Amino acid sequence: MKFKYLIVAFSIIIVIVILVIILLPLIFASQAGIESAANLRFITLPLIIFMAFLLVGMGIYFFFNYRLLSLLEREDWPALAYYLEQKIYGKGQYSVKNVRLLASSYLVITDYQSVLKLESKVMLNKPSVVGQNILLFGSARVLSGNHKEAIAFFKTNLDRNKGKLKANEEQWVRWFYGFSQLLSGAFKAAEPEFTPLAISSQDALVTGLAAYFLSTSIAKHSENQSECLAAAESGRIRVANAIKNYTGWKKEVDKMSSDIHIAIIRKYIDETGRWLFGH
């Protein structure tokens, strides 16, 4: 649905709710008496004020973000990147939202160097925002083939943001750290990253992907192949018990399909699904 139609639809709903709230005391008065209706107004009046503020707030948000929403709606990534560059580089608006959208736009148009330039600027002006977008900035290095840089980046940010990341996000960063090791041919270095994820991660995709690579790529290079394969099997069973079938796996993937870090490894996710469920 187009953003403007979505805003209009929500506005209509809010107006209808306000009208219902306004009319409620009148309806109640005819049935329960004037005094009861007057008491009801003490409840409905705050609701009317709240809904009115909500309606005005939506209008203000749409007005000030019309250009951004229009570019997102058209998926005009070069124009969106230019627009956000003016806000970030020109006006110094280094918000998490602006940085995330600009980095994502660069990745969509495969401009990896601009992602790294953005990261450098953000690191100088608002370092905490880099910590909130580790997967995006790390993905640029993975996609550009700079696997050693990716390894160093993920490792540095895991250490720097220890205890600050949400559990799910930290597991994804650890998975990408191991994945970067794998891409560089450092199978033995990837194993200790994937093994605990396969055994104990609470994210089905992280668990499945870690188990898949342990079984298909890392085990043949492992110094303890039996333990490696046991960890892979543990991960496979955990995912199979939680998701049940290939259709469930695809639904789980679709929930996160809009995330850039998921899009760049979609081929491996599909391979993992087939490996997990023999599809």
N, C-alpha and C positions, 0 to 999 in steps of 0.2 A: 504494500500500500504506500502511496506517495505521502511524504511527511506532512504536506499541507492538508491533505485529506484526513490524515490521522489527527492532526491538531483540531481541525474543524469538528470531527466526530467526537473527540473528547470534550470540546467546548459545548457542543449541543447536549451531551449527556449531563454535564455539570449544570447547564441552564435548566434542564428538565428537573434535575434533583432540587435545585434552588426553588423552582416554582412549586414543586410538590411540598417542600418544607414550609413555604409561605402559606400555601393553601391548607396545610394540615390543621392549624388551629381553627380555621373557619369550619372545616368539616367536623372537627371534634366538638366545636361549640354547639352545632345543631343537634348533636347526640348526647353530649354530657353536660352542657350548660356553659354559660359565659365565664364563670369563675374558674372552672377546670381548664378552659381554653386559654385563659390569661396565664395560668400557671405553666401551661405547655409552651408559651412563648419564651419563657426563661430558658427552656431547653433548645428550642428551634433557632433562636436568635444567634447564639454562638456558632451553630452549624451553618447558618446563612452567611455569616461573616467569614467563616473559614472557607466555604466554597467560593465565595466572591474573591477572596484573596488568591485562592488556587487558580481561578479563571484568569485573573489579572496577571498572575505570575507566569502562567503558560503563554499568555499573549506576549509578555515582555521577553521571555526566553526565545520564542519563535522569531520575534522582531530582530533581536540582536544576533541570532544564529542562522538567519535565513540563508545567507550566502554559503555557509558551511554545510547546512543540511541539503541545499540544492546540489552542491558538488558531490556530496556523498550519494545522493539519490541518483545522479547521472553516472556515477562511478567514473568521473573525469579525474583520474589520479594525477596527471601532470598539473592541471589547474588547481587541484586541491593542495598539492605540494607547494605550488607558488603562493597560494593564499596563506598557508600556514607558515611559510618562510617569512612572510611580511609580519605576521604576528609574533613569531619567535625571535627571528634575527633583528627585525626592524623595531619592534616594540618591547622586546625582552620578556614576552609572556611565556615563560618556561613551565607551564603547567603540565601535569602528568597527561591530561587529555590531549593537549596540543602536540606534545612530544611523541606520544604513542601513535597518534594519527599521522603525523609527518613521517615517522620511521616506517609505519605500515605502508604508506603511499610510495615511499622510495623502494621498499621491498617488492611491491606489486609491479613497479616499472623497472625492476632489476638494477636500480642505481645504488649499488652497495657502498660505493665510496662516499656518497652523500649521507648514508646512514652513519658511517664512521665519523664524518665531519660533524654531524649533528651530535653524536655522542661526545666528541671532544668539547664542543661548545657547551653542552649541558653539564658536563663534568666540571667545567670552570665556573658556571653560573649557578647551577643548582644540582650538586652531586647526588642528592637523595633520589632524584628522578631517574637517574641511571639505574640505581638499585631496584626501582620499581618497574623497570623495563629490560631486565637482564635477558630474557628470552628473545626479545626483538633484536637487541644489539648483537647478541651472540649468534642469532640466526643469520645475520648478514655475513658474518665470517664463515659460517658453515656453507652457505650458498655460494660464496665467492671462492671456496676451495682453500681458504686460509686455515687449515685444520690446526696447525700449531698455535696460531693466534687465538683460535677458538678455544683450545685447551687452556691457554694461559688466561683468557678472559673469564671463562666459567670458573676456573679455580680461584682466581683473584676475588671474584664477586661472591663466591660461596664463603670464602674466608671473611671478606669485608662485611657481608650482610648476615653473618651467623646469628641466629636468634631473632632476626628481623623479618625473615620471609615466612609466609604462611606455609604450613606443612606440605600442601599440594604443590605449591609453586617451587618449593625447595626440592621436592622429588623430581619435578620436571627439569630443573636446572641441573641436578645431579645426573639425570638420564642423558641430557645433552652433553654434559661433560664426558661421560662414558662413551657416548656416541661419537664425539669428536676424537677421542682416543682410538676408537675402532676405525674411523675413516683414515686416520693417520697410520694405521697398521700396528698400533700398540695394543695388541690383543690382551697381553698380560696385565696392562695397566687398566684396561676397560673392565676386566673381570671383577675386581673388588668393588667397582661402582655398580655394576648390574646385579651382582649376587644378592646384596641386601634388599635391593628394590624388588627383585623377583620374589623374595621370601616374605617381605613385610610391608611393601608399599600398599597404601589404602586406595590408590588410584588404579582402576582396572586397566587403563591403557598403558600406564607406566609399567605395571606388573607384567602385562602381556608382552610388551615390546622388549623388556629386559629379559624375560624368559626365552623369547624367540631368538634373540641374538646369542644368548648363552648356549642354546642348543645347536643353532645352525652355523655359527661363526667362531665363537670363542672356545668351545669345548675341545676342538681339534688342536688348539694351541695351548691348552691349559696344562699346568704341571700336575693337577689333580683332576683328571677328567671325570671321575665318578662323582665327586662333590659338585662339580660344575653342572653336570647333567641332572643331578638330584635337585639342585636349586632351580634349574629350568623346569623340571617336572613339577616341583612344588608351586611355582608360579602359574604353570599351565592349569593345574588342578584348582587353584584358588580362583582364577578367572572363570574357568568352566563352571564352578559351583555358584559363582556370583551372577554370571550373565546367561548361562544355560546353552545358548546356541549362537550361530553366526548372525542371525537377524538381530539378536540382542546386542551383539558386538557392534554392528553397523549403527544401531540406534545410539549407542554410547558415543561412537565416533561423531555422528551427526550433531550431537549436543555441542561439540567443540569445534565443528568444522569451520567456523568463522575466524578462529584463532590462527594467526600466521604460522606459529611454530607447529601447529598441527598440519597445515596445508603443505609445508615443505617436506614433511615425512609421510605424506599420505600413502605413497607407494609401499612403504615398509609397514604401515598400519594395516593395509589390505592384505599384505603377505602374512602378517602376524595372525590376522583373523582366520585365514585359510589354514594356517598351521595349527592354531588352537582347536578349531572345530572340524578339521578335515573336509572343508567345503570345496 
